[in-house]
């Protein structure tokens, strides 16, 4: 018990050293709570939002929507970006456009935010939960290949689950905390089993796999710009695709499938009110202008965390995969050989010190609505669930490190 208590104390002290002692005011005070993640507004946000208010263009039409989509496509390198109301709407639409039908199965990581599986369910399909691997925290392609070779059968150009008889139509990797999954290996699995690859890139704006931005590898991808993401539009998301026709269809369906006309209301398909308002897009344009600086700050914070945890046995700082450049959206540590009691003891001690951290998500097949969903053995995901802790990751923490160093140097 004493050994466990000392380990908890060492972890708490390391995080305090990383963020309390290295960050400029006001975070040097023990009374100021350190949030898990906070948005950073320091550029043209006020000016662009004020322009929307002054001109009255605050809703779903306006120049900032077009601008945000164009600049987002240019930054990520895709052919088309379509801004939508939130990341879950983006996931729903991505799966619909990828051809997921009712009664299909979609391969989903057990270790992901619930929206990934919820979006599958919206289409009357079934999430089929698969394991993750330690390095990327994303889908384990090698283990999935072995699993599909046993439970799958191919016919008529598709793979079917032998046990349920349902078609397995899509593989949906999620780039966990901004760390890109092993995309080359997952693409190989998708091709082997004739699956469509859709990327849940909700957390990975600013993350690159082998020099290409996430979202370029699947047929279509989903981003999130929730208030806790690397950049935010308040609430919002986007679809990314390199298929121009698919991009045009995405724009059409997310705007209620309305056929353009000066006054007539003609709709040629079942559409969705998934449009991003102009006022939110204005915020996004300003945030995109700051993104490179945000990413630099996140990397400085990651470097700081890695250094303070290096001397502590039994703790591993989660680093970007060797083939990727991560945005480090949420910084994380894993406790070696940890159990839930140890994890929760660390979290409780940090919360008591006004440092707000969190565990990884509860594995989705442990939630009541997904208990009966098909799944493979997820032993690695279960180990990550019991060991991982997300650390305070706000951009201003990384910027504070630079400010403090500059102050010390003077």
C-alpha positions in Angstrom: 0.0 0.0 0.0 2.8 2.4 0.9 4.5 1.7 -2.5 1.2 2.5 -4.3 0.8 5.7 -2.3 4.3 6.8 -3.2 3.7 6.1 -6.9 0.5 8.2 -6.8 2.4 11.0 -5.1 5.2 10.9 -7.6 2.7 11.2 -10.5 0.9 14.1 -8.9 4.2 15.8 -8.3 5.3 15.3 -11.9 2.2 16.8 -13.3 2.4 19.8 -10.9 6.0 20.2 -12.0 5.1 20.1 -15.7 2.2 22.6 -15.6 2.2 24.5 -12.3 5.9 25.4 -12.1 6.5 25.9 -15.8 3.5 27.9 -16.8 3.2 31.7 -16.5 0.5 33.3 -14.4 -2.3 32.6 -13.5 -1.5 28.9 -13.4 1.2 29.1 -10.8 -1.5 29.4 -8.1 -2.6 26.1 -6.5 -6.1 27.6 -6.2 -6.6 28.0 -10.0 -8.0 24.8 -11.4 -6.2 23.3 -14.4 -8.8 22.1 -16.9 -8.4 19.1 -19.1 -8.7 21.3 -22.2 -9.8 24.9 -22.8 -10.3 26.8 -26.1 -7.8 29.5 -27.0 -9.2 32.7 -28.6 -6.5 35.3 -29.4 -6.7 36.1 -33.0 -9.5 37.4 -35.3 -12.3 35.5 -33.6 -14.0 38.7 -32.3 -13.6 40.6 -35.6 -15.0 37.8 -37.7 -17.9 37.0 -35.4 -18.7 40.7 -35.1 -18.9 40.9 -38.9 -21.5 38.2 -38.9 -23.6 40.0 -36.3 -23.1 43.4 -37.9 -24.2 42.1 -41.4 -26.9 39.8 -40.1 -25.3 36.7 -41.8 -25.3 34.5 -38.8 -27.1 31.4 -40.0 -26.5 28.7 -42.5 -25.5 30.9 -45.5 -22.6 33.3 -45.6 -19.1 33.9 -46.8 -17.4 32.3 -43.8 -18.9 28.9 -44.5 -17.4 28.9 -48.0 -14.1 30.3 -46.8 -13.9 27.8 -43.9 -14.5 24.8 -46.2 -12.0 26.1 -48.8 -9.3 26.7 -46.2 -9.9 23.5 -44.4 -9.6 21.5 -47.7 -6.3 23.4 -48.5 -4.9 22.7 -45.0 -5.7 19.0 -44.9 -4.9 18.5 -48.6 -8.2 16.9 -49.6 -10.3 17.8 -52.6 -13.4 18.8 -50.7 -14.4 19.7 -47.2 -18.0 20.2 -46.1 -18.7 22.0 -42.8 -21.5 20.5 -40.7 -23.2 21.1 -37.4 -21.1 18.7 -35.2 -18.7 15.8 -35.4 -21.4 13.2 -34.8 -23.4 14.5 -37.7 -20.2 14.3 -39.8 -19.8 10.6 -38.8 -23.4 9.8 -39.6 -23.2 11.4 -43.0 -19.8 9.8 -43.7 -21.2 6.3 -43.0 -24.3 7.0 -45.1 -22.2 8.2 -48.0 -19.9 5.2 -47.6 -22.8 2.9 -48.3 -23.7 1.5 -44.9 -27.1 -0.1 -45.0 -29.5 -1.2 -42.3 -28.4 -4.6 -40.8 -24.8 -4.1 -41.9 -21.9 -4.4 -39.4 -19.3 -1.7 -39.1 -15.9 -2.5 -37.5 -15.5 0.0 -34.7 -12.8 0.3 -32.0 -14.1 -0.7 -28.6 -11.8 2.1 -27.3 -13.5 5.3 -28.7 -16.0 7.9 -27.8 -19.6 6.7 -28.0 -20.4 8.9 -31.0 -18.5 6.5 -33.2 -20.8 3.7 -32.5 -23.9 5.9 -32.1 -23.5 7.0 -35.7 -23.5 3.4 -36.9 -26.7 2.8 -35.0 -28.4 5.8 -36.6 -28.3 3.9 -39.9 -29.9 0.7 -38.4 -26.5 -1.0 -38.6 -24.5 -2.7 -35.9 -21.2 -1.7 -34.4 -18.8 -4.7 -34.3 -16.2 -4.0 -31.7 -12.5 -4.7 -32.3 -9.3 -4.4 -30.3 -6.7 -1.6 -30.2 -2.9 -1.8 -30.1 -0.5 -0.1 -27.6 1.5 2.1 -29.8 -1.1 4.1 -31.6 -4.0 3.4 -29.3 -5.9 2.7 -32.5 -7.3 -0.4 -34.3 -4.9 -3.3 -34.3 -4.8 -4.2 -38.0 -2.7 -7.4 -37.6 -5.1 -8.8 -34.9 -8.1 -7.8 -37.0 -6.8 -9.6 -40.0 -6.5 -12.8 -38.1 -9.9 -12.3 -36.6 -11.7 -11.7 -39.9 -10.0 -14.7 -41.5 -11.8 -16.8 -38.9 -15.2 -15.1 -38.5 -15.6 -13.8 -42.0 -16.7 -15.3 -45.3 -16.4 -13.6 -48.7 -19.1 -13.8 -51.4 -20.5 -11.6 -54.1 -17.7 -9.1 -53.5 -18.4 -8.6 -49.8 -17.4 -10.0 -46.4 -20.1 -11.5 -44.2 -20.0 -12.4 -40.5 -20.5 -16.2 -40.4 -22.2 -16.0 -37.0 -24.8 -13.3 -37.8 -25.0 -13.6 -41.5 -24.7 -9.8 -41.8 -22.5 -8.0 -44.3 -19.5 -6.3 -42.8 -19.3 -3.1 -44.9 -17.0 -0.6 -43.3 -13.9 -0.4 -41.2 -14.0 2.8 -39.1 -10.6 3.5 -37.3 -10.5 6.5 -34.9 -7.3 8.5 -34.5 -7.2 8.3 -30.7 -6.3 11.6 -28.9 -4.9 12.8 -32.3 -2.5 9.9 -32.8 -2.9 8.5 -36.3 -3.8 4.8 -36.5 -1.7 2.5 -38.6 -3.4 3.4 -41.8 -1.2 1.4 -44.3 -2.0 -1.8 -42.4 -5.7 -0.9 -42.1 -5.9 -0.1 -45.8 -4.4 -3.5 -46.5 -7.1 -5.2 -44.3 -9.8 -3.2 -46.0 -8.7 -4.2 -49.4 -8.3 -7.9 -48.5 -11.8 -8.1 -47.0 -13.4 -5.7 -49.5 -14.3 -3.2 -46.8 -14.7 0.6 -47.2 -12.4 2.6 -45.0 -13.9 5.6 -43.3 -11.8 7.7 -40.9 -13.1 9.0 -37.6 -10.6 11.9 -37.6 -12.7 13.8 -35.0 -9.7 14.4 -32.8 -6.9 14.7 -35.4 -7.0 18.1 -37.1 -3.3 18.9 -37.5 -2.2 15.2 -37.4 -0.2 13.7 -40.2 0.5 10.1 -41.2 3.7 9.7 -43.3 3.4 13.3 -44.4 -0.3 13.3 -45.3 -3.0 14.7 -43.1 -5.4 12.3 -41.6 -8.7 12.1 -43.6 -6.9 11.5 -46.9 -6.8 7.8 -46.6 -10.4 6.6 -46.5 -13.3 7.2 -48.9 -14.5 9.9 -46.5 -13.6 11.2 -43.1 -15.2 13.1 -40.2 -13.7 15.9 -38.1 -15.0 17.6 -34.9 -14.7 21.2 -33.9 -16.3 20.9 -30.5 -15.3 23.3 -27.8 -12.6 21.0 -26.4 -10.9 20.2 -29.7 -7.6 21.6 -31.0 -9.5 24.3 -32.9 -13.2 25.0 -32.3 -16.2 26.5 -34.0 -18.1 26.3 -30.7 -20.0 23.2 -32.0 -19.2 21.9 -35.5 -17.6 19.3 -37.6 -16.6 18.6 -41.2 -16.5 15.9 -43.9 -13.3 15.4 -45.8 -13.0 13.5 -49.1 -10.9 13.3 -52.2 -13.9 12.3 -54.3 -15.4 15.5 -55.8 -18.8 13.9 -56.6 -19.1 12.5 -53.1 -18.2 15.9 -51.7 -21.0 17.6 -53.8 -23.4 14.9 -52.6 -22.4 15.5 -49.0 -23.0 19.2 -49.3 -26.4 18.6 -51.0 -27.6 16.1 -48.4 -26.5 18.1 -45.4 -28.5 21.1 -46.6 -31.8 19.3 -46.7 -31.2 18.1 -50.3 -32.6 21.3 -51.6 -32.3 21.9 -55.3 -31.0 25.5 -55.9 -33.8 27.9 -57.0 -34.6 31.5 -56.5 -37.8 30.8 -54.6 -39.1 27.2 -55.1 -38.7 24.6 -52.4 -37.7 21.5 -54.3 -36.0 18.7 -52.5 -34.9 15.6 -54.4 -33.8 13.2 -51.6 -34.1 12.7 -47.9 -31.9 15.4 -46.6 -30.5 16.5 -43.2 -30.3 19.8 -41.4 -26.6 19.4 -40.7 -25.4 22.8 -41.9 -22.8 24.8 -40.0 -24.0 28.3 -39.3 -21.9 31.2 -40.7 -21.2 32.6 -37.2 -19.6 29.2 -36.2 -17.6 29.1 -39.5 -16.3 32.6 -38.8 -14.9 31.3 -35.5 -13.4 28.4 -37.4 -11.7 30.7 -39.9 -10.0 32.6 -37.1 -9.0 29.4 -35.3 -7.5 27.9 -38.5 -5.2 31.0 -38.7 -3.9 30.1 -35.3 -3.6 26.3 -35.8 0.2 26.1 -36.5 0.9 28.0 -33.3 -1.5 25.8 -31.3 0.3 22.7 -32.6 3.7 24.0 -31.6 2.4 24.7 -28.1 1.0 21.2 -27.8 4.3 19.7 -28.8 6.2 21.8 -26.2 3.7 20.6 -23.6 4.3 17.0 -24.8 8.0 17.4 -24.5 7.6 18.8 -21.0 5.4 15.9 -19.9 7.8 13.3 -21.4 10.7 14.8 -19.5 9.0 14.9 -16.1 7.7 11.4 -16.3 10.9 9.8 -17.7 12.4 9.2 -14.2 9.2 7.7 -12.8 9.0 3.9 -13.0 5.8 2.4 -13.9 4.6 5.3 -16.0 4.7 5.7 -19.8 4.0 8.9 -21.5 2.0 8.3 -24.7 4.1 9.5 -27.6 3.2 9.9 -31.3 3.8 6.8 -33.5 7.1 6.8 -35.3 5.4 7.1 -38.7 3.2 10.0 -37.7 3.2 13.6 -36.4 0.4 14.0 -33.9 -1.4 17.1 -32.8 -1.2 15.8 -29.2 -4.8 16.9 -28.7 -5.0 15.2 -25.4 -1.8 14.3 -23.6 -1.8 10.9 -21.8 0.1 8.6 -19.6 -0.3 4.8 -19.1 0.4 3.1 -15.8 2.3 -0.1 -16.1 0.4 -3.1 -14.7 -2.3 -0.7 -13.4 -5.7 -1.7 -12.3 -8.8 0.5 -12.0 -8.1 1.2 -8.3 -4.7 2.5 -9.0 -5.9 4.6 -12.0 -8.8 6.1 -10.0 -6.5 6.8 -7.0 -4.2 8.9 -9.2 -7.2 10.7 -10.7 -8.8 11.4 -7.3 -5.5 12.8 -6.0 -5.1 15.1 -9.0 -8.7 16.3 -8.8 -8.1 17.1 -5.1 -5.1 19.2 -6.2 -7.3 21.2 -8.7 -5.7 19.3 -11.6 -8.5 17.9 -13.7 -7.6 14.8 -15.6 -9.8 11.9 -16.9 -9.6 8.2 -17.8 -10.1 6.9 -21.3 -13.6 6.1 -22.3 -15.4 3.1 -20.9 -15.1 0.4 -23.5 -18.3 0.6 -25.6 -19.4 -3.0 -25.3 -19.6 -2.3 -21.5 -22.4 0.2 -22.1 -26.0 -1.2 -21.8 -27.1 -0.4 -25.4 -24.0 -2.2 -26.9 -23.7 -5.2 -24.5 -25.0 -7.6 -27.1 -23.1 -6.2 -30.1 -20.6 -8.6 -31.8 -17.0 -8.2 -30.7 -13.6 -9.8 -30.8 -11.3 -10.4 -27.8 -10.3 -6.8 -26.7 -7.6 -7.6 -24.2 -5.4 -4.7 -25.2 -8.2 -2.2 -25.1 -9.1 -3.5 -21.7 -5.6 -3.0 -20.5 -5.5 0.6 -21.9 -8.8 1.4 -20.3 -7.5 0.4 -16.9 -4.1 2.2 -17.3 -4.6 5.4 -19.3 -5.0 8.9 -17.9 -5.5 12.1 -20.0 -3.6 15.1 -18.6 -4.3 18.8 -18.8 -3.7 19.7 -22.5 -4.8 23.2 -23.1 -2.8 25.2 -25.7 -2.1 27.9 -23.2 -0.2 25.4 -21.0 2.3 24.9 -23.9 2.5 28.6 -24.6 3.1 29.2 -20.9 6.1 26.9 -21.0 7.6 29.1 -23.7 6.8 32.3 -21.8 8.3 31.0 -18.6 11.5 30.0 -20.4 11.7 33.4 -21.9 11.3 35.0 -18.5 14.0 32.8 -17.0 16.4 33.6 -19.8 16.0 37.3 -19.2 
